[in-house]
Amino acid sequence: MRKLFKILGIFGGMGPEATVDFYRRIIKQTHVDKDQDHIPTLIYSLPQVPDRSYCIENNDDSIVPYLIEGVTRLERAGASFIAIPCNTVHYFFNRMQEAVSIPILHIIRETVKEVRTNYPKAKNIGLLATSGTIQSKVYEDELTRNGFKIVIPDEKLEIEKVMKAVHRIKAGTNMKDNARLLTDAARHIIKEGAELIVLGCTEIPLAFNAERVDIPVVNATEVLASAAIHMYHELK
């Protein structure tokens, strides 16, 4: 058997459906002629990771052992690098990266790089994400460093539209209604001046319909999939 020198490790389960969507996007974006051309991949889905937003909002470090378990297990299993299809958990990125000797892709940095490269004229960036991601300012800090301003839903809209949709998506229910809730939130931040929308939660693309808004939409899950494919070929 031919030795596989490079393997993508996916640390998922946050949530499981988003992990499936991420891997599906990697498959769709990989140019192949046959099965053997696809990227060797290890997927470790750990749904038991505590709620990311709760841990951030309550300064609760009980999540950290789960995250270290996730990335170190992938490294021990032979992963050459790791991608994590969850935006909020990147608040703990440094803790995870310090635990392993292989690189971990950073979904927020990759997404902001995508915005900077392909939408240089957009200055006001709308963000649809979990309350934990917004509170952690992982996107706000990265966007600000790159010369952008962030536009987010107000607290009431975040709770009643975005987080309501995210929780329902995780439960696998009311997908048509979820799409409406997310469209309402998107149209609100457009009225507030957003020139581009970042889908900064890996659940949101499962329901969001980009055709319902008239500005560009950048899907962080799609960006991370592209970055994973690129890194695989760079390391190969």
Biotite code that builds the C-alpha atoms (Angstrom):
import biotite.structure as struc

atoms = struc.array([
    struc.Atom([0.000, 0.000, 0.000], chain_id="A", res_id=1, res_name="MET", atom_name="CA", element="C"),
    struc.Atom([1.274, 3.443, -0.899], chain_id="A", res_id=2, res_name="ARG", atom_name="CA", element="C"),
    struc.Atom([2.210, 5.446, 2.175], chain_id="A", res_id=3, res_name="LYS", atom_name="CA", element="C"),
    struc.Atom([0.049, 8.504, 2.793], chain_id="A", res_id=4, res_name="LEU", atom_name="CA", element="C"),
    struc.Atom([2.402, 11.293, 3.757], chain_id="A", res_id=5, res_name="PHE", atom_name="CA", element="C"),
    struc.Atom([-0.086, 14.084, 4.388], chain_id="A", res_id=6, res_name="LYS", atom_name="CA", element="C"),
    struc.Atom([-3.488, 13.820, 6.061], chain_id="A", res_id=7, res_name="ILE", atom_name="CA", element="C"),
    struc.Atom([-6.086, 16.490, 6.836], chain_id="A", res_id=8, res_name="LEU", atom_name="CA", element="C"),
    struc.Atom([-7.501, 16.311, 10.347], chain_id="A", res_id=9, res_name="GLY", atom_name="CA", element="C"),
    struc.Atom([-10.963, 17.746, 10.939], chain_id="A", res_id=10, res_name="ILE", atom_name="CA", element="C"),
    struc.Atom([-11.938, 18.485, 14.535], chain_id="A", res_id=11, res_name="PHE", atom_name="CA", element="C"),
    struc.Atom([-15.700, 18.603, 14.344], chain_id="A", res_id=12, res_name="GLY", atom_name="CA", element="C"),
    struc.Atom([-18.921, 17.995, 16.194], chain_id="A", res_id=13, res_name="GLY", atom_name="CA", element="C"),
    struc.Atom([-19.560, 21.695, 16.924], chain_id="A", res_id=14, res_name="MET", atom_name="CA", element="C"),
    struc.Atom([-22.120, 20.889, 15.564], chain_id="A", res_id=15, res_name="GLY", atom_name="CA", element="C"),
    struc.Atom([-22.157, 17.603, 13.654], chain_id="A", res_id=16, res_name="PRO", atom_name="CA", element="C"),
    struc.Atom([-24.237, 18.893, 10.730], chain_id="A", res_id=17, res_name="GLU", atom_name="CA", element="C"),
    struc.Atom([-21.785, 21.748, 10.196], chain_id="A", res_id=18, res_name="ALA", atom_name="CA", element="C"),
    struc.Atom([-18.945, 19.202, 10.152], chain_id="A", res_id=19, res_name="THR", atom_name="CA", element="C"),
    struc.Atom([-20.716, 17.212, 7.450], chain_id="A", res_id=20, res_name="VAL", atom_name="CA", element="C"),
    struc.Atom([-21.269, 20.399, 5.445], chain_id="A", res_id=21, res_name="ASP", atom_name="CA", element="C"),
    struc.Atom([-17.594, 21.322, 5.761], chain_id="A", res_id=22, res_name="PHE", atom_name="CA", element="C"),
    struc.Atom([-16.366, 17.927, 4.568], chain_id="A", res_id=23, res_name="TYR", atom_name="CA", element="C"),
    struc.Atom([-18.882, 17.970, 1.721], chain_id="A", res_id=24, res_name="ARG", atom_name="CA", element="C"),
    struc.Atom([-17.502, 21.326, 0.586], chain_id="A", res_id=25, res_name="ARG", atom_name="CA", element="C"),
    struc.Atom([-13.956, 19.948, 0.623], chain_id="A", res_id=26, res_name="ILE", atom_name="CA", element="C"),
    struc.Atom([-15.077, 17.068, -1.583], chain_id="A", res_id=27, res_name="ILE", atom_name="CA", element="C"),
    struc.Atom([-16.895, 19.413, -3.978], chain_id="A", res_id=28, res_name="LYS", atom_name="CA", element="C"),
    struc.Atom([-13.957, 21.841, -4.228], chain_id="A", res_id=29, res_name="GLN", atom_name="CA", element="C"),
    struc.Atom([-11.305, 19.172, -4.780], chain_id="A", res_id=30, res_name="THR", atom_name="CA", element="C"),
    struc.Atom([-10.582, 18.654, -8.478], chain_id="A", res_id=31, res_name="HIS", atom_name="CA", element="C"),
    struc.Atom([-10.410, 14.907, -9.077], chain_id="A", res_id=32, res_name="VAL", atom_name="CA", element="C"),
    struc.Atom([-10.737, 12.296, -11.783], chain_id="A", res_id=33, res_name="ASP", atom_name="CA", element="C"),
    struc.Atom([-11.126, 9.339, -9.407], chain_id="A", res_id=34, res_name="LYS", atom_name="CA", element="C"),
    struc.Atom([-11.581, 8.446, -5.738], chain_id="A", res_id=35, res_name="ASP", atom_name="CA", element="C"),
    struc.Atom([-7.846, 8.190, -5.176], chain_id="A", res_id=36, res_name="GLN", atom_name="CA", element="C"),
    struc.Atom([-7.388, 11.892, -5.981], chain_id="A", res_id=37, res_name="ASP", atom_name="CA", element="C"),
    struc.Atom([-9.327, 13.014, -2.896], chain_id="A", res_id=38, res_name="HIS", atom_name="CA", element="C"),
    struc.Atom([-7.595, 14.283, 0.243], chain_id="A", res_id=39, res_name="ILE", atom_name="CA", element="C"),
    struc.Atom([-6.844, 11.672, 2.934], chain_id="A", res_id=40, res_name="PRO", atom_name="CA", element="C"),
    struc.Atom([-8.859, 12.832, 5.923], chain_id="A", res_id=41, res_name="THR", atom_name="CA", element="C"),
    struc.Atom([-9.351, 12.007, 9.587], chain_id="A", res_id=42, res_name="LEU", atom_name="CA", element="C"),
    struc.Atom([-12.552, 13.361, 11.159], chain_id="A", res_id=43, res_name="ILE", atom_name="CA", element="C"),
    struc.Atom([-12.921, 13.461, 14.925], chain_id="A", res_id=44, res_name="TYR", atom_name="CA", element="C"),
    struc.Atom([-16.435, 14.570, 15.819], chain_id="A", res_id=45, res_name="SER", atom_name="CA", element="C"),
    struc.Atom([-16.758, 15.452, 19.508], chain_id="A", res_id=46, res_name="LEU", atom_name="CA", element="C"),
    struc.Atom([-20.249, 16.857, 20.133], chain_id="A", res_id=47, res_name="PRO", atom_name="CA", element="C"),
    struc.Atom([-19.591, 16.790, 23.892], chain_id="A", res_id=48, res_name="GLN", atom_name="CA", element="C"),
    struc.Atom([-17.485, 19.971, 23.660], chain_id="A", res_id=49, res_name="VAL", atom_name="CA", element="C"),
    struc.Atom([-19.303, 22.427, 25.979], chain_id="A", res_id=50, res_name="PRO", atom_name="CA", element="C"),
    struc.Atom([-21.284, 25.300, 24.519], chain_id="A", res_id=51, res_name="ASP", atom_name="CA", element="C"),
    struc.Atom([-18.746, 27.740, 23.111], chain_id="A", res_id=52, res_name="ARG", atom_name="CA", element="C"),
    struc.Atom([-20.829, 30.878, 23.561], chain_id="A", res_id=53, res_name="SER", atom_name="CA", element="C"),
    struc.Atom([-21.638, 30.003, 27.164], chain_id="A", res_id=54, res_name="TYR", atom_name="CA", element="C"),
    struc.Atom([-17.968, 29.406, 28.005], chain_id="A", res_id=55, res_name="CYS", atom_name="CA", element="C"),
    struc.Atom([-16.897, 32.707, 26.469], chain_id="A", res_id=56, res_name="ILE", atom_name="CA", element="C"),
    struc.Atom([-19.682, 34.709, 28.077], chain_id="A", res_id=57, res_name="GLU", atom_name="CA", element="C"),
    struc.Atom([-18.990, 33.174, 31.503], chain_id="A", res_id=58, res_name="ASN", atom_name="CA", element="C"),
    struc.Atom([-15.191, 33.039, 31.296], chain_id="A", res_id=59, res_name="ASN", atom_name="CA", element="C"),
    struc.Atom([-15.460, 29.265, 31.751], chain_id="A", res_id=60, res_name="ASP", atom_name="CA", element="C"),
    struc.Atom([-12.277, 27.336, 30.941], chain_id="A", res_id=61, res_name="ASP", atom_name="CA", element="C"),
    struc.Atom([-13.887, 23.923, 31.411], chain_id="A", res_id=62, res_name="SER", atom_name="CA", element="C"),
    struc.Atom([-14.046, 23.721, 27.622], chain_id="A", res_id=63, res_name="ILE", atom_name="CA", element="C"),
    struc.Atom([-10.260, 23.695, 27.211], chain_id="A", res_id=64, res_name="VAL", atom_name="CA", element="C"),
    struc.Atom([-9.601, 19.998, 28.068], chain_id="A", res_id=65, res_name="PRO", atom_name="CA", element="C"),
    struc.Atom([-12.140, 18.967, 25.423], chain_id="A", res_id=66, res_name="TYR", atom_name="CA", element="C"),
    struc.Atom([-10.422, 21.123, 22.818], chain_id="A", res_id=67, res_name="LEU", atom_name="CA", element="C"),
    struc.Atom([-6.980, 19.815, 23.692], chain_id="A", res_id=68, res_name="ILE", atom_name="CA", element="C"),
    struc.Atom([-8.351, 16.271, 23.542], chain_id="A", res_id=69, res_name="GLU", atom_name="CA", element="C"),
    struc.Atom([-9.702, 16.968, 20.056], chain_id="A", res_id=70, res_name="GLY", atom_name="CA", element="C"),
    struc.Atom([-6.560, 18.364, 18.469], chain_id="A", res_id=71, res_name="VAL", atom_name="CA", element="C"),
    struc.Atom([-4.088, 16.043, 20.212], chain_id="A", res_id=72, res_name="THR", atom_name="CA", element="C"),
    struc.Atom([-6.093, 12.953, 19.273], chain_id="A", res_id=73, res_name="ARG", atom_name="CA", element="C"),
    struc.Atom([-5.941, 13.995, 15.620], chain_id="A", res_id=74, res_name="LEU", atom_name="CA", element="C"),
    struc.Atom([-2.214, 14.615, 15.852], chain_id="A", res_id=75, res_name="GLU", atom_name="CA", element="C"),
    struc.Atom([-1.609, 11.206, 17.465], chain_id="A", res_id=76, res_name="ARG", atom_name="CA", element="C"),
    struc.Atom([-3.724, 9.582, 14.753], chain_id="A", res_id=77, res_name="ALA", atom_name="CA", element="C"),
    struc.Atom([-1.434, 10.986, 12.062], chain_id="A", res_id=78, res_name="GLY", atom_name="CA", element="C"),
    struc.Atom([-2.983, 14.272, 10.937], chain_id="A", res_id=79, res_name="ALA", atom_name="CA", element="C"),
    struc.Atom([-0.532, 16.628, 9.234], chain_id="A", res_id=80, res_name="SER", atom_name="CA", element="C"),
    struc.Atom([-2.659, 19.723, 9.917], chain_id="A", res_id=81, res_name="PHE", atom_name="CA", element="C"),
    struc.Atom([-6.058, 20.512, 11.383], chain_id="A", res_id=82, res_name="ILE", atom_name="CA", element="C"),
    struc.Atom([-9.161, 22.439, 10.324], chain_id="A", res_id=83, res_name="ALA", atom_name="CA", element="C"),
    struc.Atom([-11.971, 23.204, 12.772], chain_id="A", res_id=84, res_name="ILE", atom_name="CA", element="C"),
    struc.Atom([-15.388, 24.041, 11.256], chain_id="A", res_id=85, res_name="PRO", atom_name="CA", element="C"),
    struc.Atom([-16.566, 26.168, 14.170], chain_id="A", res_id=86, res_name="CYS", atom_name="CA", element="C"),
    struc.Atom([-15.957, 29.914, 14.307], chain_id="A", res_id=87, res_name="ASN", atom_name="CA", element="C"),
    struc.Atom([-16.700, 30.517, 17.977], chain_id="A", res_id=88, res_name="THR", atom_name="CA", element="C"),
    struc.Atom([-14.181, 27.981, 19.229], chain_id="A", res_id=89, res_name="VAL", atom_name="CA", element="C"),
    struc.Atom([-11.356, 29.990, 17.646], chain_id="A", res_id=90, res_name="HIS", atom_name="CA", element="C"),
    struc.Atom([-11.526, 32.230, 20.703], chain_id="A", res_id=91, res_name="TYR", atom_name="CA", element="C"),
    struc.Atom([-9.479, 29.399, 22.227], chain_id="A", res_id=92, res_name="PHE", atom_name="CA", element="C"),
    struc.Atom([-7.221, 29.026, 19.192], chain_id="A", res_id=93, res_name="PHE", atom_name="CA", element="C"),
    struc.Atom([-3.923, 29.693, 20.969], chain_id="A", res_id=94, res_name="ASN", atom_name="CA", element="C"),
    struc.Atom([-4.676, 27.072, 23.622], chain_id="A", res_id=95, res_name="ARG", atom_name="CA", element="C"),
    struc.Atom([-5.291, 24.480, 20.911], chain_id="A", res_id=96, res_name="MET", atom_name="CA", element="C"),
    struc.Atom([-2.301, 25.425, 18.784], chain_id="A", res_id=97, res_name="GLN", atom_name="CA", element="C"),
    struc.Atom([0.015, 25.299, 21.798], chain_id="A", res_id=98, res_name="GLU", atom_name="CA", element="C"),
    struc.Atom([-1.117, 21.721, 22.464], chain_id="A", res_id=99, res_name="ALA", atom_name="CA", element="C"),
    struc.Atom([0.061, 20.308, 19.118], chain_id="A", res_id=100, res_name="VAL", atom_name="CA", element="C"),
    struc.Atom([3.096, 20.556, 16.877], chain_id="A", res_id=101, res_name="SER", atom_name="CA", element="C"),
    struc.Atom([1.118, 20.535, 13.620], chain_id="A", res_id=102, res_name="ILE", atom_name="CA", element="C"),
    struc.Atom([-0.533, 23.674, 12.172], chain_id="A", res_id=103, res_name="PRO", atom_name="CA", element="C"),
    struc.Atom([-4.180, 24.518, 12.796], chain_id="A", res_id=104, res_name="ILE", atom_name="CA", element="C"),
    struc.Atom([-5.916, 26.626, 10.181], chain_id="A", res_id=105, res_name="LEU", atom_name="CA", element="C"),
    struc.Atom([-7.572, 29.746, 11.593], chain_id="A", res_id=106, res_name="HIS", atom_name="CA", element="C"),
    struc.Atom([-11.032, 30.168, 10.082], chain_id="A", res_id=107, res_name="ILE", atom_name="CA", element="C"),
    struc.Atom([-11.375, 33.836, 11.059], chain_id="A", res_id=108, res_name="ILE", atom_name="CA", element="C"),
    struc.Atom([-8.013, 34.873, 9.629], chain_id="A", res_id=109, res_name="ARG", atom_name="CA", element="C"),
    struc.Atom([-8.672, 32.948, 6.431], chain_id="A", res_id=110, res_name="GLU", atom_name="CA", element="C"),
    struc.Atom([-12.105, 34.540, 6.048], chain_id="A", res_id=111, res_name="THR", atom_name="CA", element="C"),
    struc.Atom([-10.856, 38.077, 6.585], chain_id="A", res_id=112, res_name="VAL", atom_name="CA", element="C"),
    struc.Atom([-8.060, 37.407, 4.106], chain_id="A", res_id=113, res_name="LYS", atom_name="CA", element="C"),
    struc.Atom([-10.721, 36.327, 1.597], chain_id="A", res_id=114, res_name="GLU", atom_name="CA", element="C"),
    struc.Atom([-12.617, 39.588, 2.160], chain_id="A", res_id=115, res_name="VAL", atom_name="CA", element="C"),
    struc.Atom([-9.457, 41.690, 1.855], chain_id="A", res_id=116, res_name="ARG", atom_name="CA", element="C"),
    struc.Atom([-8.325, 39.918, -1.320], chain_id="A", res_id=117, res_name="THR", atom_name="CA", element="C"),
    struc.Atom([-11.581, 39.638, -3.236], chain_id="A", res_id=118, res_name="ASN", atom_name="CA", element="C"),
    struc.Atom([-13.635, 42.566, -1.908], chain_id="A", res_id=119, res_name="TYR", atom_name="CA", element="C"),
    struc.Atom([-11.113, 45.347, -1.308], chain_id="A", res_id=120, res_name="PRO", atom_name="CA", element="C"),
    struc.Atom([-13.677, 48.120, -1.877], chain_id="A", res_id=121, res_name="LYS", atom_name="CA", element="C"),
    struc.Atom([-15.983, 46.907, 0.895], chain_id="A", res_id=122, res_name="ALA", atom_name="CA", element="C"),
    struc.Atom([-15.222, 48.782, 4.103], chain_id="A", res_id=123, res_name="LYS", atom_name="CA", element="C"),
    struc.Atom([-18.224, 48.001, 6.311], chain_id="A", res_id=124, res_name="ASN", atom_name="CA", element="C"),
    struc.Atom([-18.451, 44.260, 6.908], chain_id="A", res_id=125, res_name="ILE", atom_name="CA", element="C"),
    struc.Atom([-21.646, 42.763, 8.278], chain_id="A", res_id=126, res_name="GLY", atom_name="CA", element="C"),
    struc.Atom([-21.292, 39.726, 10.518], chain_id="A", res_id=127, res_name="LEU", atom_name="CA", element="C"),
    struc.Atom([-23.851, 37.035, 11.229], chain_id="A", res_id=128, res_name="LEU", atom_name="CA", element="C"),
    struc.Atom([-22.456, 34.864, 14.012], chain_id="A", res_id=129, res_name="ALA", atom_name="CA", element="C"),
    struc.Atom([-23.179, 33.456, 17.449], chain_id="A", res_id=130, res_name="THR", atom_name="CA", element="C"),
    struc.Atom([-23.350, 35.764, 20.433], chain_id="A", res_id=131, res_name="SER", atom_name="CA", element="C"),
    struc.Atom([-20.138, 34.145, 21.709], chain_id="A", res_id=132, res_name="GLY", atom_name="CA", element="C"),
    struc.Atom([-18.269, 34.957, 18.526], chain_id="A", res_id=133, res_name="THR", atom_name="CA", element="C"),
    struc.Atom([-19.505, 38.541, 18.624], chain_id="A", res_id=134, res_name="ILE", atom_name="CA", element="C"),
    struc.Atom([-18.701, 38.966, 22.314], chain_id="A", res_id=135, res_name="GLN", atom_name="CA", element="C"),
    struc.Atom([-15.233, 37.467, 21.898], chain_id="A", res_id=136, res_name="SER", atom_name="CA", element="C"),
    struc.Atom([-14.482, 40.032, 19.158], chain_id="A", res_id=137, res_name="LYS", atom_name="CA", element="C"),
    struc.Atom([-12.421, 37.493, 17.203], chain_id="A", res_id=138, res_name="VAL", atom_name="CA", element="C"),
    struc.Atom([-13.880, 38.807, 13.944], chain_id="A", res_id=139, res_name="TYR", atom_name="CA", element="C"),
    struc.Atom([-14.010, 42.435, 15.037], chain_id="A", res_id=140, res_name="GLU", atom_name="CA", element="C"),
    struc.Atom([-10.327, 42.450, 16.032], chain_id="A", res_id=141, res_name="ASP", atom_name="CA", element="C"),
    struc.Atom([-9.207, 40.753, 12.815], chain_id="A", res_id=142, res_name="GLU", atom_name="CA", element="C"),
    struc.Atom([-11.350, 42.988, 10.614], chain_id="A", res_id=143, res_name="LEU", atom_name="CA", element="C"),
    struc.Atom([-10.148, 46.126, 12.403], chain_id="A", res_id=144, res_name="THR", atom_name="CA", element="C"),
    struc.Atom([-6.505, 45.090, 11.981], chain_id="A", res_id=145, res_name="ARG", atom_name="CA", element="C"),
    struc.Atom([-7.157, 44.835, 8.258], chain_id="A", res_id=146, res_name="ASN", atom_name="CA", element="C"),
    struc.Atom([-8.788, 48.242, 7.930], chain_id="A", res_id=147, res_name="GLY", atom_name="CA", element="C"),
    struc.Atom([-12.462, 47.227, 8.002], chain_id="A", res_id=148, res_name="PHE", atom_name="CA", element="C"),
    struc.Atom([-15.367, 48.252, 10.194], chain_id="A", res_id=149, res_name="LYS", atom_name="CA", element="C"),
    struc.Atom([-17.784, 45.665, 11.539], chain_id="A", res_id=150, res_name="ILE", atom_name="CA", element="C"),
    struc.Atom([-21.578, 45.862, 11.455], chain_id="A", res_id=151, res_name="VAL", atom_name="CA", element="C"),
    struc.Atom([-23.463, 43.486, 13.764], chain_id="A", res_id=152, res_name="ILE", atom_name="CA", element="C"),
    struc.Atom([-27.120, 42.974, 14.714], chain_id="A", res_id=153, res_name="PRO", atom_name="CA", element="C"),
    struc.Atom([-28.343, 44.749, 17.827], chain_id="A", res_id=154, res_name="ASP", atom_name="CA", element="C"),
    struc.Atom([-28.739, 42.593, 20.934], chain_id="A", res_id=155, res_name="GLU", atom_name="CA", element="C"),
    struc.Atom([-32.477, 41.995, 20.471], chain_id="A", res_id=156, res_name="LYS", atom_name="CA", element="C"),
    struc.Atom([-32.050, 40.948, 16.848], chain_id="A", res_id=157, res_name="LEU", atom_name="CA", element="C"),
    struc.Atom([-29.087, 38.735, 17.722], chain_id="A", res_id=158, res_name="GLU", atom_name="CA", element="C"),
    struc.Atom([-31.139, 36.834, 20.280], chain_id="A", res_id=159, res_name="ILE", atom_name="CA", element="C"),
    struc.Atom([-34.484, 36.715, 18.502], chain_id="A", res_id=160, res_name="GLU", atom_name="CA", element="C"),
    struc.Atom([-33.255, 36.120, 14.957], chain_id="A", res_id=161, res_name="LYS", atom_name="CA", element="C"),
    struc.Atom([-29.672, 34.847, 14.715], chain_id="A", res_id=162, res_name="VAL", atom_name="CA", element="C"),
    struc.Atom([-29.325, 32.728, 17.862], chain_id="A", res_id=163, res_name="MET", atom_name="CA", element="C"),
    struc.Atom([-32.881, 31.439, 17.542], chain_id="A", res_id=164, res_name="LYS", atom_name="CA", element="C"),
    struc.Atom([-32.065, 30.251, 14.019], chain_id="A", res_id=165, res_name="ALA", atom_name="CA", element="C"),
    struc.Atom([-28.728, 28.741, 15.066], chain_id="A", res_id=166, res_name="VAL", atom_name="CA", element="C"),
    struc.Atom([-30.322, 26.712, 17.862], chain_id="A", res_id=167, res_name="HIS", atom_name="CA", element="C"),
    struc.Atom([-33.051, 25.487, 15.536], chain_id="A", res_id=168, res_name="ARG", atom_name="CA", element="C"),
    struc.Atom([-30.520, 24.553, 12.861], chain_id="A", res_id=169, res_name="ILE", atom_name="CA", element="C"),
    struc.Atom([-28.582, 22.524, 15.431], chain_id="A", res_id=170, res_name="LYS", atom_name="CA", element="C"),
    struc.Atom([-31.819, 20.759, 16.318], chain_id="A", res_id=171, res_name="ALA", atom_name="CA", element="C"),
    struc.Atom([-32.565, 20.146, 12.642], chain_id="A", res_id=172, res_name="GLY", atom_name="CA", element="C"),
    struc.Atom([-35.941, 21.873, 12.703], chain_id="A", res_id=173, res_name="THR", atom_name="CA", element="C"),
    struc.Atom([-37.843, 24.662, 10.935], chain_id="A", res_id=174, res_name="ASN", atom_name="CA", element="C"),
    struc.Atom([-35.252, 25.212, 8.202], chain_id="A", res_id=175, res_name="MET", atom_name="CA", element="C"),
    struc.Atom([-37.592, 27.379, 6.116], chain_id="A", res_id=176, res_name="LYS", atom_name="CA", element="C"),
    struc.Atom([-38.326, 29.568, 9.128], chain_id="A", res_id=177, res_name="ASP", atom_name="CA", element="C"),
    struc.Atom([-34.609, 29.667, 9.977], chain_id="A", res_id=178, res_name="ASN", atom_name="CA", element="C"),
    struc.Atom([-33.871, 31.037, 6.526], chain_id="A", res_id=179, res_name="ALA", atom_name="CA", element="C"),
    struc.Atom([-36.427, 33.795, 7.110], chain_id="A", res_id=180, res_name="ARG", atom_name="CA", element="C"),
    struc.Atom([-34.961, 34.692, 10.496], chain_id="A", res_id=181, res_name="LEU", atom_name="CA", element="C"),
    struc.Atom([-31.458, 34.946, 9.059], chain_id="A", res_id=182, res_name="LEU", atom_name="CA", element="C"),
    struc.Atom([-32.662, 36.982, 6.090], chain_id="A", res_id=183, res_name="THR", atom_name="CA", element="C"),
    struc.Atom([-34.316, 39.428, 8.500], chain_id="A", res_id=184, res_name="ASP", atom_name="CA", element="C"),
    struc.Atom([-31.034, 39.793, 10.398], chain_id="A", res_id=185, res_name="ALA", atom_name="CA", element="C"),
    struc.Atom([-29.047, 40.225, 7.184], chain_id="A", res_id=186, res_name="ALA", atom_name="CA", element="C"),
    struc.Atom([-31.378, 42.914, 5.842], chain_id="A", res_id=187, res_name="ARG", atom_name="CA", element="C"),
    struc.Atom([-31.121, 44.768, 9.141], chain_id="A", res_id=188, res_name="HIS", atom_name="CA", element="C"),
    struc.Atom([-27.330, 44.995, 9.039], chain_id="A", res_id=189, res_name="ILE", atom_name="CA", element="C"),
    struc.Atom([-27.507, 46.001, 5.383], chain_id="A", res_id=190, res_name="ILE", atom_name="CA", element="C"),
    struc.Atom([-29.705, 48.933, 6.423], chain_id="A", res_id=191, res_name="LYS", atom_name="CA", element="C"),
    struc.Atom([-27.047, 49.731, 9.038], chain_id="A", res_id=192, res_name="GLU", atom_name="CA", element="C"),
    struc.Atom([-24.450, 50.082, 6.285], chain_id="A", res_id=193, res_name="GLY", atom_name="CA", element="C"),
    struc.Atom([-23.008, 46.625, 5.656], chain_id="A", res_id=194, res_name="ALA", atom_name="CA", element="C"),
    struc.Atom([-21.518, 46.327, 2.169], chain_id="A", res_id=195, res_name="GLU", atom_name="CA", element="C"),
    struc.Atom([-20.730, 42.629, 2.493], chain_id="A", res_id=196, res_name="LEU", atom_name="CA", element="C"),
    struc.Atom([-21.936, 39.893, 4.844], chain_id="A", res_id=197, res_name="ILE", atom_name="CA", element="C"),
    struc.Atom([-19.728, 37.272, 6.475], chain_id="A", res_id=198, res_name="VAL", atom_name="CA", element="C"),
    struc.Atom([-21.455, 34.093, 7.581], chain_id="A", res_id=199, res_name="LEU", atom_name="CA", element="C"),
    struc.Atom([-19.333, 33.634, 10.685], chain_id="A", res_id=200, res_name="GLY", atom_name="CA", element="C"),
    struc.Atom([-21.032, 30.561, 12.105], chain_id="A", res_id=201, res_name="CYS", atom_name="CA", element="C"),
    struc.Atom([-20.833, 27.171, 10.414], chain_id="A", res_id=202, res_name="THR", atom_name="CA", element="C"),
    struc.Atom([-24.516, 26.445, 11.143], chain_id="A", res_id=203, res_name="GLU", atom_name="CA", element="C"),
    struc.Atom([-25.771, 29.558, 9.374], chain_id="A", res_id=204, res_name="ILE", atom_name="CA", element="C"),
    struc.Atom([-24.910, 28.457, 5.796], chain_id="A", res_id=205, res_name="PRO", atom_name="CA", element="C"),
    struc.Atom([-27.124, 25.407, 6.296], chain_id="A", res_id=206, res_name="LEU", atom_name="CA", element="C"),
    struc.Atom([-30.172, 27.696, 6.152], chain_id="A", res_id=207, res_name="ALA", atom_name="CA", element="C"),
    struc.Atom([-29.043, 31.074, 4.796], chain_id="A", res_id=208, res_name="PHE", atom_name="CA", element="C"),
    struc.Atom([-30.164, 31.986, 1.265], chain_id="A", res_id=209, res_name="ASN", atom_name="CA", element="C"),
    struc.Atom([-27.689, 34.435, -0.277], chain_id="A", res_id=210, res_name="ALA", atom_name="CA", element="C"),
    struc.Atom([-30.118, 35.161, -3.103], chain_id="A", res_id=211, res_name="GLU", atom_name="CA", element="C"),
    struc.Atom([-32.350, 37.033, -0.658], chain_id="A", res_id=212, res_name="ARG", atom_name="CA", element="C"),
    struc.Atom([-29.808, 39.814, -0.142], chain_id="A", res_id=213, res_name="VAL", atom_name="CA", element="C"),
    struc.Atom([-28.318, 42.165, -2.720], chain_id="A", res_id=214, res_name="ASP", atom_name="CA", element="C"),
    struc.Atom([-24.734, 42.395, -1.428], chain_id="A", res_id=215, res_name="ILE", atom_name="CA", element="C"),
    struc.Atom([-21.885, 39.860, -1.540], chain_id="A", res_id=216, res_name="PRO", atom_name="CA", element="C"),
    struc.Atom([-21.863, 37.047, 1.011], chain_id="A", res_id=217, res_name="VAL", atom_name="CA", element="C"),
    struc.Atom([-18.707, 35.304, 2.227], chain_id="A", res_id=218, res_name="VAL", atom_name="CA", element="C"),
    struc.Atom([-19.233, 31.880, 3.772], chain_id="A", res_id=219, res_name="ASN", atom_name="CA", element="C"),
    struc.Atom([-16.513, 31.092, 6.337], chain_id="A", res_id=220, res_name="ALA", atom_name="CA", element="C"),
    struc.Atom([-17.116, 27.345, 5.925], chain_id="A", res_id=221, res_name="THR", atom_name="CA", element="C"),
    struc.Atom([-16.437, 27.593, 2.193], chain_id="A", res_id=222, res_name="GLU", atom_name="CA", element="C"),
    struc.Atom([-13.327, 29.681, 2.849], chain_id="A", res_id=223, res_name="VAL", atom_name="CA", element="C"),
    struc.Atom([-11.972, 27.150, 5.353], chain_id="A", res_id=224, res_name="LEU", atom_name="CA", element="C"),
    struc.Atom([-12.557, 24.316, 2.898], chain_id="A", res_id=225, res_name="ALA", atom_name="CA", element="C"),
    struc.Atom([-10.546, 26.173, 0.240], chain_id="A", res_id=226, res_name="SER", atom_name="CA", element="C"),
    struc.Atom([-7.778, 26.910, 2.749], chain_id="A", res_id=227, res_name="ALA", atom_name="CA", element="C"),
    struc.Atom([-7.618, 23.234, 3.793], chain_id="A", res_id=228, res_name="ALA", atom_name="CA", element="C"),
    struc.Atom([-7.272, 22.088, 0.191], chain_id="A", res_id=229, res_name="ILE", atom_name="CA", element="C"),
    struc.Atom([-4.589, 24.709, -0.440], chain_id="A", res_id=230, res_name="HIS", atom_name="CA", element="C"),
    struc.Atom([-2.622, 23.737, 2.672], chain_id="A", res_id=231, res_name="MET", atom_name="CA", element="C"),
    struc.Atom([-2.797, 20.055, 1.744], chain_id="A", res_id=232, res_name="TYR", atom_name="CA", element="C"),
    struc.Atom([-1.198, 20.753, -1.623], chain_id="A", res_id=233, res_name="HIS", atom_name="CA", element="C"),
    struc.Atom([1.312, 23.137, -0.105], chain_id="A", res_id=234, res_name="GLU", atom_name="CA", element="C"),
    struc.Atom([2.459, 20.498, 2.397], chain_id="A", res_id=235, res_name="LEU", atom_name="CA", element="C"),
    struc.Atom([2.424, 17.652, -0.107], chain_id="A", res_id=236, res_name="LYS", atom_name="CA", element="C"),
])
